[in-house]
Amino acid sequence: MRMYDIIAKKRDGGTLTREELAFAVNGYVAGTVPDYQMSALLMAIYLRGMADAETAALTEVMARSGEMVDLSAIAGIKVDKHSTGGVGDKTTLVIAPVVAACGVKIAKMSGRGLGHTGGTIDKMEAVPGTRTSLTQEEFFRQVNEIGIAVIGQSGQIAVADKKMYALRDVTATVGCIPLIASSIMSKKLAAGSDAILLDVTMGDGAFMKTLDDAIELARQMVAIGTAHGRKVAALITDMDKPLGRSIGNALEVAESMAVLQGKGPADLTEVCLQLAANMLMLAGKGDEAACRAMAQRVLADGSAFAKCRQMFAAQGGDVACLDDPGRFRKAKYSHDVTAAQAGYIVKNDVEKIGNASVLLGAGRLTKEDAIDFAAGIIMHKKLGDAVRPGDAICTLYADDPALFPAAEEMYRGGLVIGAEQPALPPLVYARVTPGGVERF
């Protein structure tokens, strides 16, 4: 078998076999296939696409390129959730404790933020003392004892994906649905959960800019998971505006704790309830109405917040910060971005909001960048809100006031105030299951 022939076959629109894909991927990981040949194959896939069975085979090969986690030592069904990324997306910090409080095991591996999108592990580490790296024995014991653990991804999970993503990033092949689907699902299959809910974000702040593309990505990922014996569903959620009002690690933890205590923003609370209900459905806890009622009950009675405290305590976190967010370290300086005219916010580009937070120190542009957990943005006015001249649209937080001008310029670069109040997009557009697409 030759890599040349595999590239030529895909270039000409052929369907690659599992053996051909394994030859290419495993060879690239081992160093016997050079990066210029893998780049050529990735571009051929980008241009020609892949059949569902082909994408499923690629995903399996990528998953098996590293450690395959066996969660059978954890009793009961294990449900995972994955978001395709966004700004202000702190849903894991809410829904994982909610689902665990309902009796479903959460053995979750999450990632860090990169670019304008945030990461769950960075948010968790904003709570002083929190350990996000546990041994397998510690991980399994914690899930068995308290029903929940959220840790960083092992460096040995889907090692092919790490190498291939780095190559895609510099060869303009990131935005390819089969390659996105196989990248995400290879890690989910390797992480070992029985059921997976996918939160496919759509809009300015997401990879997928249109509903059709978001549905197609969801459809392919659901098909991959189903082909490999997992229970999988996906929700298409809005990312034309950030969830909640806080962007930045400690700020987002505080907002998540407010949701768990029944006093968080309505949009974040609603999306979390829908995600949690769908995770509970995948776990066999009942129909949608019953599962939503179950999620609402553990929010109302405080057991979801108690479960969150229990998780952080088990992982060394200072739970006093969860009880009183005023105990988080505060940024030294703040700066208001104000409205220059009256009207309504008709555009507030989410990617620019995320990039503004990165400029303040709340995110990273490379994996080596350090994060300022206290930095970030609190939005006072969001898409559709009325403003008057001088109103604070948002407040920027940083330890260095010299960062404010560039961050404000970035934020204002995506801000449009107009005379007419815009129609707001729905929070959730659709559900994708093996049975098809249900649009809301």
Backbone hydrogen bonds, N-H to C=O, Kabsch-Sander energy under -0.5 kcal/mol:
donor,donor_aa,acceptor,acceptor_aa,energy
6,I,2,R,-1.5
7,I,3,M,-2.6
8,A,4,Y,-2.3
9,K,5,D,-2.3
10,K,6,I,-2.1
11,R,7,I,-2.8
12,D,8,A,-1.8
13,G,10,K,-1.9
14,G,9,K,-2.9
16,L,14,G,-0.6
21,L,17,T,-2.4
22,A,18,R,-2.8
23,F,19,E,-2.3
24,A,20,E,-2.1
25,V,21,L,-3.0
26,N,22,A,-2.2
27,G,22,A,-0.5
27,G,23,F,-1.3
28,Y,24,A,-1.9
29,V,25,V,-2.3
30,A,26,N,-2.2
31,G,27,G,-1.2
32,T,27,G,-1.7
33,V,27,G,-1.7
37,Q,34,P,-0.6
38,M,34,P,-2.0
39,S,35,D,-2.7
40,A,36,Y,-1.5
41,L,37,Q,-2.0
42,L,38,M,-2.6
43,M,39,S,-2.3
44,A,40,A,-2.1
45,I,41,L,-2.5
46,Y,42,L,-2.6
47,L,43,M,-2.3
48,R,44,A,-2.6
49,G,45,I,-2.9
55,T,51,A,-2.6
56,A,52,D,-2.5
57,A,53,A,-2.0
58,L,54,E,-2.5
59,T,55,T,-2.5
60,E,56,A,-2.1
61,V,57,A,-2.3
62,M,58,L,-2.4
63,A,59,T,-2.7
64,R,60,E,-2.4
65,S,62,M,-1.1
66,G,63,A,-1.0
67,E,156,Q,-3.4
69,V,67,E,-0.7
69,V,190,A,-3.0
71,L,69,V,-0.7
74,I,71,L,-2.3
75,A,73,A,-0.6
79,V,105,K,-2.1
80,D,195,A,-2.9
82,H,197,L,-2.4
84,T,199,D,-2.3
90,K,88,G,-1.4
93,L,90,K,-0.8
94,V,91,T,-1.4
95,I,91,T,-3.2
96,A,92,T,-1.9
98,V,94,V,-1.8
99,V,95,I,-2.9
100,A,96,A,-2.3
101,A,97,P,-2.5
102,C,98,V,-0.9
102,C,99,V,-0.6
103,G,100,A,-1.8
104,V,99,V,-1.8
105,K,77,I,-1.1
106,I,147,G,-2.2
107,A,105,K,-0.6
108,K,106,I,-0.6
108,K,149,A,-2.4
110,S,108,K,-0.5
110,S,151,I,-3.1
114,L,117,T,-0.9
115,G,364,R,-2.8
117,T,114,L,-1.2
118,G,86,G,-1.6
121,I,111,G,-2.0
123,K,119,G,-1.7
124,M,120,T,-2.5
125,E,121,I,-2.2
126,A,122,D,-0.6
126,A,123,K,-1.1
127,V,124,M,-1.7
130,T,127,V,-2.0
131,R,315,Q,-3.6
132,T,130,T,-0.5
134,L,132,T,-0.6
139,F,135,T,-2.8
140,F,136,Q,-2.8
141,R,137,E,-2.4
142,Q,138,E,-2.5
143,V,139,F,-2.1
144,N,140,F,-2.5
145,E,141,R,-2.4
146,I,142,Q,-3.0
147,G,142,Q,-0.7
147,G,143,V,-1.5
148,I,142,Q,-0.6
149,A,106,I,-1.9
151,I,108,K,-2.6
152,G,132,T,-3.3
153,Q,110,S,-1.4
157,I,154,S,-1.6
158,A,63,A,-0.6
160,A,62,M,-0.6
161,D,158,A,-0.9
162,K,158,A,-1.1
163,K,159,V,-1.5
164,M,160,A,-2.9
165,Y,161,D,-3.1
166,A,162,K,-1.8
167,L,163,K,-1.5
168,R,164,M,-2.7
169,D,165,Y,-2.4
170,V,166,A,-0.7
170,V,167,L,-0.7
171,T,167,L,-0.6
171,T,168,R,-0.9
173,T,168,R,-1.8
174,V,168,R,-0.5
176,C,174,V,-2.0
180,I,176,C,-2.8
181,A,177,I,-3.0
182,S,178,P,-2.2
183,S,179,L,-1.9
184,I,180,I,-2.4
185,M,181,A,-2.7
186,S,182,S,-1.9
187,K,183,S,-1.1
188,K,184,I,-1.7
189,L,185,M,-2.9
190,A,186,S,-1.9
191,A,187,K,-1.5
192,G,188,K,-0.6
192,G,189,L,-0.9
193,S,188,K,-0.6
194,D,78,K,-1.5
195,A,78,K,-1.9
196,I,231,K,-2.8
197,L,80,D,-2.6
198,L,196,I,-0.5
198,L,233,A,-2.6
199,D,82,H,-3.8
199,D,197,L,-0.5
200,V,198,L,-0.8
200,V,235,L,-2.6
201,T,199,D,-0.9
202,M,237,T,-2.1
203,G,208,M,-2.4
205,G,239,M,-2.3
206,A,203,G,-1.7
208,M,201,T,-0.6
209,K,207,F,-0.6
214,A,210,T,-2.2
215,I,211,L,-2.7
216,E,212,D,-2.2
217,L,213,D,-2.5
218,A,214,A,-2.5
219,R,215,I,-3.1
220,Q,216,E,-2.4
221,M,217,L,-2.3
222,V,218,A,-2.8
223,A,219,R,-2.3
224,I,220,Q,-2.3
225,G,221,M,-2.5
226,T,222,V,-2.5
227,A,223,A,-2.3
228,H,224,I,-1.1
229,G,226,T,-1.8
230,R,225,G,-2.6
231,K,194,D,-1.9
232,V,230,R,-0.6
233,A,196,I,-1.6
234,A,432,V,-2.5
235,L,198,L,-2.7
236,I,430,A,-2.8
237,T,200,V,-1.7
237,T,235,L,-0.7
238,D,427,L,-2.4
239,M,202,M,-3.0
243,L,87,V,-1.1
247,I,377,I,-2.8
250,A,373,F,-2.3
252,E,248,G,-2.7
253,V,249,N,-2.0
254,A,250,A,-2.3
255,E,251,L,-1.8
256,S,252,E,-2.3
257,M,253,V,-2.4
258,A,254,A,-1.6
259,V,255,E,-1.8
260,L,256,S,-2.3
261,Q,257,M,-1.1
262,G,259,V,-1.9
263,K,258,A,-3.1
264,G,258,A,-0.5
269,T,265,P,-2.3
270,E,266,A,-2.5
271,V,267,D,-2.3
272,C,268,L,-2.3
273,L,269,T,-2.2
274,Q,270,E,-2.2
275,L,271,V,-2.6
276,A,272,C,-2.9
277,A,273,L,-2.5
278,N,274,Q,-1.9
279,M,275,L,-2.0
280,L,276,A,-2.4
281,M,277,A,-2.0
282,L,278,N,-2.0
283,A,279,M,-1.4
284,G,281,M,-1.8
285,K,280,L,-2.5
291,C,287,D,-2.5
292,R,288,E,-2.6
293,A,289,A,-2.2
294,M,290,A,-1.9
295,A,291,C,-2.2
296,Q,292,R,-2.7
297,R,293,A,-2.1
298,V,294,M,-1.8
299,L,295,A,-1.3
300,A,296,Q,-2.4
301,D,297,R,-2.5
302,G,299,L,-0.7
304,A,298,V,-2.4
306,A,302,G,-2.2
307,K,303,S,-2.0
308,C,304,A,-2.0
309,R,305,F,-2.4
310,Q,306,A,-2.2
311,M,307,K,-2.2
312,F,308,C,-2.4
313,A,309,R,-2.7
314,A,310,Q,-2.2
315,Q,311,M,-1.4
316,G,313,A,-1.6
317,G,312,F,-3.2
318,D,128,P,-2.0
319,V,317,G,-1.2
321,C,318,D,-1.7
323,D,319,V,-1.9
324,D,320,A,-2.3
327,R,324,D,-2.5
328,F,325,P,-1.8
333,Y,398,A,-2.3
335,H,396,L,-2.0
337,V,394,C,-2.9
338,T,336,D,-0.6
339,A,391,D,-2.4
343,G,387,V,-2.1
344,Y,418,G,-3.1
345,I,385,D,-2.3
346,V,344,Y,-0.9
346,V,416,V,-2.2
347,K,416,V,-1.5
349,D,414,G,-2.5
353,I,349,D,-1.7
354,G,350,V,-2.6
355,N,351,E,-2.5
356,A,352,K,-2.3
357,S,353,I,-1.9
358,V,354,G,-1.7
359,L,355,N,-2.2
360,L,356,A,-1.1
361,G,358,V,-1.4
362,A,357,S,-2.5
369,D,366,T,-1.5
372,D,361,G,-3.1
373,F,371,I,-0.8
375,A,372,D,-1.1
376,G,397,Y,-1.9
377,I,247,I,-3.1
378,I,395,T,-2.2
379,M,245,R,-3.3
379,M,377,I,-0.5
380,H,378,I,-0.5
380,H,393,I,-2.3
381,K,393,I,-2.2
384,G,345,I,-3.1
385,D,382,K,-2.7
387,V,343,G,-2.9
390,G,339,A,-3.2
391,D,388,R,-2.5
393,I,337,V,-3.3
393,I,391,D,-0.6
394,C,337,V,-1.3
395,T,378,I,-2.5
396,L,335,H,-3.4
397,Y,376,G,-2.7
398,A,333,Y,-1.9
403,L,400,D,-2.1
404,F,401,P,-1.4
407,A,403,L,-1.7
408,E,404,F,-3.1
409,E,405,P,-2.4
410,M,406,A,-2.3
411,Y,407,A,-2.6
412,R,408,E,-3.1
413,G,409,E,-1.5
414,G,411,Y,-1.4
415,L,412,R,-1.5
416,V,347,K,-2.6
418,G,344,Y,-2.6
418,G,416,V,-0.5
429,Y,236,I,-3.2
430,A,236,I,-0.9
431,R,438,E,-2.5
432,V,234,A,-3.1
433,T,436,G,-2.7
436,G,433,T,-1.7
438,E,431,R,-3.1
439,R,437,V,-0.6
440,F,429,Y,-3.2
